[in-house]
């Protein structure tokens, strides 16, 4: 038991390895066994479809590349960060990805940097139904053109009271 604790302490004190590195390696290892994994997200770049503290299910990639509108988990090749964003354009085997709240795309992400695909989102223990279904194509198009939030805000103001009535 002591050896395990010492080993973990040594790894966490290493200055050359970031917490993102450990998370990425753990997720990659789980997905390599063709098993899905779940993790809680941090940040607001995918709001309102994926919010801070939501739990996402990451599924292993099939042999084909992600499609337009899919939400993917990847390691940004330049920033070396673990990110979850939406595919807003396909260019060959590479994907142009962008967060719903981001002004600029992350750039082209090659298949080798993609870890998995997001197949489920849960908020406060309940499945979020909007954002990963057929509507993902429209969301991706609006995200790519920076029109998602300007269109979504007024629509949400109208529908929010109705949604709250049904969720009670």
N, C-alpha and C positions, 0 to 999 in steps of 0.2 A: 504494500500500500504506500509506503514511504517513497519507494522508487518512482511510482506513478506520479505522485505529487511533485517530487523534485523535477521530473521530466517536464511536466506541464509548466512549472514555474520557470524553468530554463527557456522554454519556447516563448512564453509571454514576455520575458525580459529581453529577448533578442531584438535589437534595433533594426535589423535588416528585414524582418518579416512583419507585415502589417496585420491588423485584425481581419481586414478584407481577405488577405491571403489564406488565412485559416478557414474562413467561411467558404471561400471558393473551393478550396481543396476538399472540404467536408462535403459540400453539395456535389461536386464532381464525383467523389467516391460513391456516394449514395446513388446518384443517377447512373453510374457505370454498371451498377448491379441491376439496371432496368427497373428501379423502384422510384416512386415519386417521393418528394420530400416537401415538407411544409416549413415556412419560416415567416416570422413577423417582419414587416417592412418598416423602414424608417425614412421619413421624408415626404415631401409634398409635390414632387415633380409629376406624378401621375394622377393627382387629384382632379376631378372628383371620382374617378372610377376605381382607383386604388389610393386609399388614404393612409396617412401615418398611423401605424399600429395595426393595420389590417394584416391578416394572415393569408399568404398566397401558397398555392400548391404548384410546385415546379415539377414538370414531367420531363422525362428524357426526350431528346430529339429523335425523330425518326430518321431514316436515311435521306429524306428530302429536306430541303431548306425551309425555314419558316416562310409563311405567306404574308402578303400585304394585310395589315390589320392585326396580326398576331402580337401578343405581348411576350417579350423574350427576356431572359436573364443572360447577361453577358459580362465579360470583363473588357472594359474600355482599353484598347491597345496602347493609347498614349497616356491616359491618366492612371492606368492600372487600378481601376476601381470597379467594384461589383455594382452593376446597375440593372434596373428593370425598367424598360421603356418599350414603346410600340413601334412596330415596323411601319414606316410611312411611305416607303418606296423600295422596290426590288431592282437591283442592277446586277444582272448575272447572278452569281452565287452570294453576292454581298447584299446587305440590308442597310438602308438609311433608316436610322432610328431616332426617335424624339419623344420626350416626355410631354404629356398633355399641357403642362404648365410652363414648358421651356420655350424660350423665344427662338432658339436656334437648335437644329438637329445635332446629335452627337457625332455625326459623320458616318462614313460607310464602315460597317462592321462585317468582317469576313466570318464565314462559317466556323473557322477554327476558334474564334473568340466567343461563340455562342455556347452557353452552358445548358440551357433548357428553355422550355416554353411554359408560360403561365397558363394553367388550365382551370384554376378556380381561385376565387377571392372570397374571403370571409371577413365580416365586420361584426364584432361583438358576438361571435359564435354563430352568426347567420350568413348564409350564402348571399353574395351580391350577384344579382342576375344580369345587370346591365354592364356591358363593356367588353365581354368576351364572346358574345354570340354573333349573329349575322350583322348586327349594328356596328361591329368593329371596323367594317370597311368604310362606313360613313365617318366614324370617329377618326380613323386614320387620315382620311382625305381632309377633313376639317382641321386636324392637328397639323398636318403638313403645311397647310395654307395659313396657319395662325388664325383661323376663324372659329375654332371650337368654343373658346371661352366667351367671345363677344356674342355668339349665338346662344350658348347654353345659359348664360346668366339671366337674360330676360325670360326665357322659357321656364327656367327653374323657379323664378319668382311666382309665376302663374301656377305651376303644378305643385310646389312644395306644400301648400295648405291641404290639397287633395290627398297627397301621398301620406301626410301625417295622420289624416283621418283614418285611412286604411291600415296604417301600421299600429294603431292603438289597440 
